Amino acid sequence: MDAQPTRRTPEDTRRQIIDMAIEIAADQGAMGVTLDAVVARLPFSKGALLHHFPTKQALLEGVLDHLALEMTTAVLAEAARDPNPYGRNARAYLRTVVNEPATERDVSIGRAVLAACAIEPSLIPRWREAIRSLTVGDPEDPMGRDDALMLRLIADGLWMSDLFGTHEVSLEQRQALLSLLTPGSLLTDGYSEVGANGETGA
């Protein structure tokens, strides 16, 4: 008997649409992401696309949510490898950016995301909430909180530099940024034990 064709699930269709929209954004920028442009590259009707994304706004929201999920998943996976819970999400946020230099495609997609947020400011809170979700579990003491913010701002600055080529940052320099996680910082991997009340030990 002939093998039956694999049935595409609604989730498969949705993911295929988002992947194609991301591909177009990387090639043409956010302005190139239209419903017609996306469906022209897909093997199904515009009706199928409209079922999942009835407007361009809905499609851009789906793309942004997908990229935010990729980011948060990568950071949380990095954090899961860190045995010290004190500040590990902030350390993981920096490591994720440092350890994965942006490719040309990453740069194109990142620029498209920024452009999309400029075109549709209503998209900004969606990205903001996803990134803020990664601050759960950050240190509550003033010094630890400030250190966590410092690491996140360094990561954000490096990401922006990658997108626009503001600074030429070598692989060695990227790795040197991790020297911020050395003894003396409350966010160092090997920092003294954190007691149950959140205070650091001697």
N, C-alpha and C positions, 0 to 999 in steps of 0.2 A: 504493500500500500504506500501511496505517496505521503510524505510527511505533511502534516497540516501546517499552514503558515502560522507563525507566532502572532498571537493576538496582542495588539498594542493596548496597554492600560491607559486610563486617563492621566496617571502620573507620568507615564512614559511620554505621552504627547506633550504635557506641560513642560517637562524637562527638555524635550527636543526644541520646543519653541524658545525657551529661555536660552538654551545653548546657542541657537541661531541668532538671537537678538544680541547676545554677547559677542559673537563672531562679527556681526555687522558693526557693532559699536567699536570693536577693535580696528576694523578696516576703515570705517567712514566717520566715526565719532557719533555722539549722541543724536545729532540731527538726522543721521542716516537711519536711525531705528524707527521705522514706521511699520504699521501692520502690513501694508502691501509689500514692503521690502522683505519682511520676514517670511510671509506666506509664499512669496515668489521662489524662495529657496527650499521650501518644504514639500514633502510628497503627499500633502493632504489639502483639503479645501480651506478657504478663508472662514467658512462657517465653523470648522473645527477650532481654528485659532480664536475666533470671537467667543466661542463657548468658554474658553479659559481666560481670555483677556479681551473684554469687549471694547476697550479704549487703549490708546497709546499710553495714557497715564497708568492704567492698570498693568500694562506690559512693563513699563519702566519700574513700577513698584515691585513687580515680580523679579526683575533682574537685580534690583538693589537688594532685595531680601535674600536672594540666592547668594550674591557675593558677600553679603554680611554674614550669612550662615557659614560660608567657606572660611571666612576670617575667624569667626568665633570658634569654629570647630578646630582649626589649626592651633589657636592659642590654648584652648582647653586641653588638647592632646599634648602639647608641650608642657603645660602645667602639670598634667598627670604624671609626667616623668620626674617631677621635682619632689623629693621626699619631705622637704620642709614646707609646711603650709603657710608659714608667715611670709606674706608678700609674694607668693609664688606666681599668682596671676600677673602681677606687674613684671616680674622677671620673664615670664613666658611671653608677654606682649613684646618686650624688647627682643628676646631671642628669636621670635618668629620673624621679625623684620630683618634682624641682622643675619640670620642663618639662611634666608631665602632671598638673595639679591633679585631685584625685579628684572624679568626678561622683557624683551621688546613688546611682547603681547601684553604682559602685565602693565607696562607703561601706557600702552594704548587704551586698555580697559580702564585703568585708573583715571586717565584724563577724561575719558567718556563719562565716567561716574561723576566727576567734578562738574563737567559741563551739564550733565542731566540735572544735577542739584541746582545749578545756576538757572537752568531753564524752568525747572519745576521745584521751587523752594519747599513745597510740601513733602518732598522726598527726604529732606535733611533730617527730620525727627526720626525717621525709620532707621537711618544709619546711626544716629546718635544713640538711640535706645539700645541698639545691638552692641555698640562699643561699651556703653555704660554697664551693660549686663556683665562685662568682664571685670568690673571693679568690685563685684560681690566678693567678700572675703578679704578685701584689702585691709592692711593694718589700721586700727582705730587710734593708736597713739599719735600725737602730732608729728614726731620725727619720722615714724614709719609711713604715715600718710603722705608727708612731703616727699619722701624718697620714692614712693610708688608713683606719685605724679611726675616726678623728674624723669623716671624711666619711660613712662608713657609719652611724655613730650619729646624726649629724645627719639623714640621710635617714630612718632608722627612726623618729626622734622626730617628724619632720614627717608621716610616714605615719600614726602613731598619733594625732597632733593632727587630721589630716584625718578620721580615722574617728570621733573622739569630739567634735570641735568644741572641743577644749581651748583652743586659741588661734585668734584671727582673724588669719590670715596672708594678706595681700593679694598680688596677683600681683607687685607691685613688691618686696615683702619676700621673696617666693620667689626672684625673680631676684637680689636682693641677697645671698642665701646663696652665690651663685656667686662673689661677690667673694672668698670664701675661696681661690679658685684664682688668686690674684694673685702677682706676684713676691714672694719671701720664703717661700713655702711650697714644700716639695719636690714637691708635687703640682700645681704650676702648669703650664698648657699650655706656656708659654714658658720653662720652667726650663732652665738650662744643660744641655748635652749630658751624657748618662750614658754613661760609658765601658763597655767590654766587661766590666770587673770589677765593674760596678754602682756605681762611685763617680761623684759628680757632678763636672763640670769647673768651672773658675773662671768 
